[in-house]
Amino acid sequence: MRILITGGAGFIGTALANKLVQLGHHVRVIDDLSAGDSSRLDPRVVFTRGDVRDVPRLWTLLQGVDCVYHLAAKVSVPESVLYPKEYNEVNVGGTVSLMVAIRDVGVKRVILASSGAVYGEQKEQPVREEQRPNPQSPYAVSKLASEYYVNTLGALYGIETVILRIFNAYGPGQFLPVSHPPVIPQFMKRAVEGGSLVIFGDGNQTRDFVYIDDVVDALIAAATARNVNRAVINVGSGEETSIKQLAHKVAEVTGRQVQVIHNEAESGGVSRLVADLTRAAKLLGYKPKVKLKEGLRRLMELDPRFRVS
């Protein structure tokens, strides 16, 4: 199969691209490298540096492609609160540009990497795909708008579309920006360096942390699954973990005594979030394999940034 991955030099995109070429697929990647690193891509991946909003460049890259994974996006909830216009331009505008290019060239299937953040605050947990989205941040709004654009334009243009709502993915190679870093790599780095773990709010807020290998399995399954056109599917671990519990597990896995500091809660967050995986199991045969503590151990082993000296 010939595959194009937008945002394919990012954390999830790199893991997906490398796995796909190992399985014998022909993989092209486009990424602007704002949060990616092309050096981590398998040499067999054909890399192009570029913006997903560049339709003429997309026309070239889409020639002969059977399936597109759309992963290109800005992904920080706190940052989106500060820069909502930029998040709309990249996440929503990029999605529309991609769908227009796919219409022009002709591609059988598009898989959008959306986010569990679209659910926002929900009384019923675990969250099911049928529940009404309640986005709490510009990032979540942009991902929900992207879902609507992909499925609506797919229906209008005769393109098969699949939406995967990925929850809090983590694993080796995850981008760790200075501003608004993801919680797991931030905690791991601070712990192995002997620093304090900063929790925003009381730490009782929960998330569904899913290891990168499980996310990649779901993405790959979505490329060939039957009866998934227009489907929206959760991808997570199905396990609810509070941030306080996460801090404890990080300390346990790293073997470090860590001090926990509480700061004021950030805007745009939600109090509870965990995925119902019933639909993923039925449509994709998806069953997460890596528990959180095992995932943290793998992170220490496979990512040199988190090795205890």
C-alpha positions, 0 to 999 in steps of 0.5 A, a space after each residue: 500500500 502507498 501511504 501519505 502521513 501528514 505530520 509524519 515526523 512528529 511523535 505519533 507520525 514517526 512511530 507509525 511511519 517506521 512501523 508501516 515501512 517495516 511491514 512493507 508499505 511505501 510511506 511518504 511524509 510531509 511535516 513542517 518540523 515545528 514539533 518533529 524530527 525527521 532524523 528519527 524516520 526510517 531511511 525508507 520513508 520518503 520525507 518532504 518538509 512542507 506545510 499541510 496547507 500547501 495544496 500544490 505540494 499535496 497534489 504531488 505527494 498524493 499521486 498514487 497514494 491509497 491511504 492518507 493519515 492526517 496527523 499534522 496539527 498543533 496539539 497543546 491545550 494550554 498553548 491553544 488558549 493563548 493562540 486560538 487563531 493559530 490553532 484554527 488556521 493550522 488544525 482546521 485550515 490544514 484539514 480543509 486544504 488536505 481534503 480539497 487536495 485529496 478530492 482533486 487527486 483521488 484517494 480511497 481512504 483518509 484516517 484523521 487523528 482526532 483527540 479525546 479532548 473533544 469530549 470535554 467535561 462529561 458526567 458519564 465515564 468512560 466516554 462513548 463515541 455517542 456522547 455529545 462533544 463538549 470541548 473546553 479549549 480552542 485545541 479541542 474545538 479545532 479537532 472537533 471541527 476537523 472531524 466534521 470537515 473530514 466526514 462531511 467533505 468525505 461524504 460529498 467527495 466520495 472519500 472513505 473516512 475514519 476518525 480516531 479519537 486518540 487519548 493521552 498518548 505517550 512513549 519514546 521520542 515524544 516532543 518535549 517543548 520548554 513551554 507546556 510540555 506533555 505531562 508524562 515526559 515532563 514528569 519523567 525528565 524531572 524525576 530522573 534529574 532529581 527535580 520536583 513534579 509540578 501538578 496543576 490543580 489538586 491532582 485528582 483530575 484523571 486521564 487515559 494514558 495510552 502507550 504509543 505502540 497501542 496507538 500505532 496498532 489502532 491506526 494501522 488497523 483503521 487502514 484496512 478495516 471494513 465497515 468503518 466509513 464515517 466511523 468515530 472510534 476511541 483509542 485509549 488504554 481504557 484505564 483512568 489514572 489521576 495525575 497524583 497517581 501518575 506522579 507516584 508511578 513515575 517515582 516508583 519506576 524511576 526509583 527517585 524520591 520526588 517532591 510534588 508541587 501544586 500550582 494553580 489549575 490551567 485553563 482548558 483542562 477537564 476533571 475526568 477522562 477515560 475512553 470506552 473501547 467497545 467500538 474500537 474492539 468491534 471495528 478494529 479488533 483493538 485491545 491495548 496491550 501495554 499497562 501504564 507502569 510497563 509503558 513507563 519502564 519502556 520509556 526509561 529503557 528506550 528513550 535516553 532522555 529518561 535513563 537514570 545515571 
